[in-house]
Amino acid sequence: MKLTASILGAVLLAGAAPSSWAALPPAQGVASPPPGSEVRFSEVPDFAFTERSGATVTRADLLGSPWIAVPFYARCLGPCPSLTGDLRARVYEELRGSDVRLVSFSVDPRFDSPEVLEEWASRFEVEDDRWLFLTGDLGEMEAFVREGLKVALARDETLEPGLAVTHSTRLPVIDPEGRIAGWYECAADGLERAELESNMDLLTNVALALSTAPQPSNLPAINAALNGLATVLLVLGYRAIKRGDRERHAALMKTAFATSAAFLACYLYYHTAVLPLQGGPTQFHGGGAAKVGYLTLLASHVILAAVNLPMILRTLLLARREDWERHRRWARWTFPIWLYVSVTGVVVYVVLYHLNPAP
């Protein structure tokens, strides 16, 4: 009977409003403002807790970027595992490339040592510091969760460890100045799966709206795709003329030119309009021979691309005039350079954006 009552209390607690509600400004009664809202609640107080790495993390360390607070504990027999898994699958991935962090606070810190937190993080395949896992003194942690994060929390030491702690699953989003911007329900009983996913999307969008870092552009990937498509079209066009199929060759080469022209337009727009807003071009972090090789590849790509453009236009013009003899002479030089530029465009993208870990 006592266990049943405790579980019922946990369910009620999970949907409860944040504790210390009276401390919130009366004019700001909406607990879950939409993205872009200027509503702010109380400031998160100072804290100093231990991360799974052993480092001390304080409130000051998180200032300047938004973060999402996640109360949890490793022995939890309730929502903690599923909530962490959902956050890992949806929110964590959506925040990739932004300056938003997730910060999990253990409400069972006497058991959740840094080693336990490391195992927990590994269980959910969290391998970087975009998601912190904190533990510390029991009294300080409980006070911080209740009074600092305004998240309801209860403890009953007479129950087995996995049921001894209950806490709300309304997650606070904290803005770059350390103020709570709202609470968003992500694991309450009775919610349909679609509603939970919608809440997590809202949580993510609110956090991103608070982000001070520019969102990464997808134009580099689009440019690489255009270069890859041009490569395929060029090879097919070459094979067509070798087989004597002039019509197919002409259609493929015109399409390759249109694809390369689209790449050039996207490339110029990215470098003139997007990169200045993102603080400049992506830097290559390697050194020594790797950096020399990359810069050589990049230089050859850029120089030959500039040289190749008038050659392509001249070759196509000669074909339009049906001056086949001079068209063939120009094509012997234009084609290999064009193919090299297209292939190296893809290689530069892969090296810079996928094989270039931060220092």
C-alpha positions in Angstrom: 0.0 0.0 0.0 2.8 2.3 0.9 4.6 1.6 -2.4 1.4 2.2 -4.4 0.9 5.5 -2.7 4.5 6.5 -3.3 4.2 5.7 -7.0 1.0 7.6 -7.3 2.8 10.6 -5.6 5.6 10.3 -8.2 3.1 10.5 -11.0 1.4 13.5 -9.5 4.8 15.1 -8.9 6.0 14.6 -12.4 3.2 16.8 -13.7 3.4 19.4 -10.9 4.2 23.0 -11.5 7.7 24.1 -10.5 8.2 24.5 -6.8 8.6 28.0 -5.3 6.0 29.2 -8.0 5.3 32.3 -5.8 8.9 33.4 -6.4 8.2 33.9 -10.1 7.3 37.3 -11.5 3.4 37.5 -11.4 3.3 39.1 -14.9 5.1 36.1 -16.4 2.7 33.3 -15.7 3.2 31.4 -18.9 5.5 28.5 -17.9 6.4 27.4 -21.4 6.9 30.4 -23.7 7.3 29.8 -27.4 10.6 30.3 -29.3 11.6 34.0 -29.5 9.7 35.0 -26.4 11.4 37.6 -24.1 9.7 36.2 -21.0 12.2 35.4 -18.3 11.8 33.9 -14.8 14.3 33.8 -12.0 18.0 33.6 -12.3 19.8 30.3 -11.7 21.9 30.7 -8.5 25.6 30.0 -8.3 26.6 26.3 -8.0 29.8 24.2 -8.1 29.3 20.5 -8.9 31.6 17.8 -10.2 31.4 16.6 -13.8 31.9 13.0 -14.9 35.3 14.0 -16.1 36.2 15.1 -12.5 36.3 18.8 -13.4 34.3 21.3 -11.4 31.5 23.1 -13.3 30.0 26.3 -12.1 27.3 28.7 -13.2 29.9 31.0 -14.6 31.2 28.3 -16.8 27.8 28.1 -18.6 27.2 31.8 -19.0 27.2 33.1 -22.6 25.3 30.1 -24.0 21.9 28.6 -23.4 21.5 25.2 -21.7 18.9 22.7 -20.8 18.8 21.3 -17.3 17.9 17.6 -16.9 17.4 16.3 -13.3 18.0 12.5 -13.3 19.6 9.6 -11.4 21.2 6.4 -12.6 19.2 4.0 -10.3 15.9 5.5 -11.4 13.2 2.9 -12.2 10.9 5.6 -13.5 11.3 8.0 -16.5 15.0 8.9 -16.3 16.3 6.2 -18.7 13.6 6.8 -21.3 13.9 10.6 -20.9 17.6 10.5 -21.4 17.3 8.2 -24.4 14.7 10.5 -26.0 16.8 13.6 -25.4 19.8 11.8 -26.9 17.9 10.7 -30.0 16.1 14.0 -30.7 17.3 17.0 -28.9 21.1 16.3 -28.6 21.3 15.6 -32.3 19.3 18.6 -33.3 21.5 20.8 -31.2 24.7 19.6 -33.0 26.6 22.6 -34.4 25.0 25.1 -32.0 26.4 26.4 -28.7 23.5 24.9 -26.7 24.4 22.4 -24.0 22.4 19.8 -22.0 23.4 19.6 -18.3 22.2 16.6 -16.3 22.0 17.1 -12.5 22.1 13.9 -10.4 19.4 14.0 -7.7 21.0 10.8 -6.2 24.6 12.2 -5.8 25.6 9.8 -3.0 25.4 7.0 -5.5 26.1 8.8 -8.7 29.9 9.2 -8.6 31.8 10.6 -11.6 32.5 6.9 -12.5 28.7 6.1 -12.5 28.0 9.2 -14.5 30.6 8.2 -17.1 29.0 4.8 -17.4 25.6 6.5 -17.8 26.9 8.8 -20.5 28.5 5.9 -22.3 25.3 4.0 -22.2 23.6 6.7 -24.2 26.7 7.3 -26.4 27.4 10.8 -25.3 31.1 11.3 -25.9 31.7 15.1 -25.9 31.1 18.0 -23.5 28.0 19.2 -25.3 26.2 17.2 -22.6 27.5 17.5 -19.0 26.7 15.1 -16.2 27.0 16.6 -12.7 27.1 15.3 -9.1 27.9 16.8 -5.8 26.8 17.3 -2.2 23.3 15.9 -1.6 22.0 18.9 0.3 23.4 21.4 -2.2 22.1 19.5 -5.1 18.6 19.2 -3.7 18.5 22.9 -2.9 19.7 23.8 -6.3 17.2 21.6 -8.1 14.2 22.8 -6.0 15.1 26.4 -5.5 17.5 27.1 -8.4 15.8 25.2 -11.2 12.3 25.4 -9.7 11.9 21.7 -10.4 9.7 19.7 -7.9 11.7 17.0 -6.1 10.8 14.6 -3.3 12.8 11.8 -1.4 11.6 8.8 0.6 14.5 6.8 2.0 12.1 4.0 3.1 11.7 2.9 -0.5 14.1 0.9 -2.6 16.8 3.1 -4.3 15.1 3.2 -7.7 11.9 4.6 -6.3 13.3 6.7 -3.5 13.5 9.9 -5.5 10.8 11.5 -7.6 11.1 14.7 -9.6 9.3 16.7 -12.2 10.1 16.0 -15.8 9.5 19.6 -16.9 12.9 20.6 -18.1 14.1 24.2 -17.6 15.8 26.1 -20.5 18.3 28.6 -19.2 19.3 31.6 -21.4 22.9 32.9 -21.9 22.5 35.3 -19.0 21.7 32.5 -16.6 17.9 33.2 -16.4 15.2 30.5 -16.7 13.3 31.0 -20.0 10.7 28.3 -19.4 9.9 24.7 -18.5 9.0 22.1 -21.1 7.4 18.7 -20.3 9.2 15.8 -21.9 8.2 12.6 -20.1 4.9 13.0 -18.2 2.6 9.9 -18.0 -0.6 10.2 -20.0 1.0 12.1 -22.9 0.8 10.6 -26.4 4.1 9.9 -28.1 3.4 12.5 -30.7 2.8 15.1 -28.0 6.1 14.2 -26.2 8.0 14.5 -29.5 6.3 17.9 -30.2 7.3 19.1 -26.7 10.9 18.0 -27.3 10.9 19.8 -30.7 9.6 22.9 -28.8 12.3 22.5 -26.2 15.0 22.4 -28.9 13.6 25.4 -30.8 13.4 27.5 -27.7 17.0 26.7 -26.8 18.2 27.4 -30.4 16.3 30.7 -30.4 18.4 31.7 -27.4 21.6 30.6 -29.0 24.3 33.3 -29.5 26.1 31.2 -32.1 25.1 31.3 -35.8 23.6 28.1 -37.0 25.7 26.1 -39.4 24.8 26.5 -43.1 24.0 23.5 -45.2 25.5 25.2 -48.3 28.9 23.5 -48.1 27.1 20.1 -48.3 25.0 21.4 -51.2 28.1 22.6 -53.0 29.8 19.3 -52.5 26.7 17.5 -53.9 26.7 19.8 -56.9 30.3 19.0 -57.6 29.7 15.3 -57.2 26.8 15.5 -59.6 28.9 17.4 -62.1 31.6 14.7 -61.9 29.0 12.0 -62.7 27.6 14.0 -65.7 31.1 14.7 -67.0 32.1 11.0 -67.0 28.8 10.0 -68.6 29.2 12.7 -71.2 32.7 11.5 -72.0 31.5 7.9 -72.4 28.7 9.1 -74.7 31.0 10.8 -77.1 33.4 7.9 -77.1 30.5 5.8 -78.3 29.6 8.3 -81.0 26.4 9.4 -79.3 26.6 13.2 -80.0 23.1 14.0 -78.9 23.5 12.3 -75.5 26.9 13.8 -75.1 25.6 17.3 -75.8 22.7 16.9 -73.3 25.0 15.6 -70.6 27.6 18.3 -71.0 25.0 21.1 -71.0 23.6 19.6 -67.8 27.1 19.4 -66.3 27.6 23.1 -67.2 24.2 24.1 -65.6 25.2 22.1 -62.4 28.6 23.7 -62.2 27.0 27.2 -62.8 24.6 26.4 -59.8 27.6 25.5 -57.8 29.4 28.7 -58.6 26.3 30.8 -57.6 26.0 28.9 -54.3 29.7 29.2 -53.7 29.7 33.0 -54.2 26.6 33.5 -52.1 28.1 31.4 -49.3 31.4 33.2 -49.2 29.9 36.7 -49.6 26.7 36.6 -47.6 26.9 33.6 -45.2 30.5 33.3 -44.0 30.8 36.9 -42.8 27.8 36.2 -40.4 29.5 33.1 -39.1 32.8 34.7 -38.3 34.8 33.7 -41.3 35.7 30.4 -43.1 36.1 27.1 -41.4 39.8 26.6 -40.5 41.8 23.5 -41.2 43.0 22.3 -37.8 45.7 19.9 -38.9 49.4 20.7 -39.0 52.6 19.6 -40.7 52.3 17.5 -43.8 48.6 17.2 -43.5 48.1 21.0 -43.6 50.6 21.4 -46.5 48.7 18.7 -48.4 45.3 20.3 -47.7 46.4 23.8 -48.7 48.0 22.4 -51.9 44.8 20.6 -52.8 42.7 23.7 -52.1 45.0 26.0 -54.1 45.0 23.7 -57.1 41.2 23.5 -56.9 40.6 27.3 -56.7 43.2 28.2 -59.3 42.1 25.6 -61.9 38.5 26.5 -61.3 39.2 30.1 -62.2 41.2 29.0 -65.3 38.6 26.5 -66.3 35.6 28.7 -66.5 36.5 30.6 -69.6 37.8 27.3 -71.2 34.3 25.7 -70.6 32.6 28.7 -72.1 34.9 28.6 -75.1 34.4 24.9 -75.6 30.6 25.1 -75.5 30.6 28.1 -77.8 32.6 26.2 -80.4 30.2 23.3 -80.1 27.3 25.7 -80.6 29.0 27.0 -83.8 29.6 23.3 -84.9 33.3 24.1 -85.2 34.1 20.5 -84.3 37.8 20.5 -85.0 38.5 23.4 -82.6 35.9 22.1 -80.2 37.8 18.8 -79.9 41.1 20.6 -79.4 39.7 22.7 -76.6 37.9 19.8 -75.0 41.1 17.8 -74.6 42.2 20.4 -72.1 38.9 21.6 -70.7 37.5 18.2 -69.8 40.3 16.9 -67.5 40.6 20.2 -65.7 36.8 20.4 -65.3 36.8 16.9 -63.9 39.6 17.6 -61.6 37.9 20.7 -60.2 34.7 18.8 -59.6 36.3 15.9 -57.9 38.6 18.0 -55.7 35.5 20.1 -54.7 34.1 17.0 -53.1 37.4 16.0 -51.5 38.0 19.5 -50.0 34.5 19.4 -48.4 35.0 15.9 -46.9 38.5 16.8 -45.5 37.4 20.2 -44.1 34.0 19.3 -42.7 34.3 15.6 -41.9 38.0 14.8 -41.4 38.9 18.0 -39.5 38.4 17.5 -35.8 38.5 20.6 -33.6 41.8 21.1 -31.7 
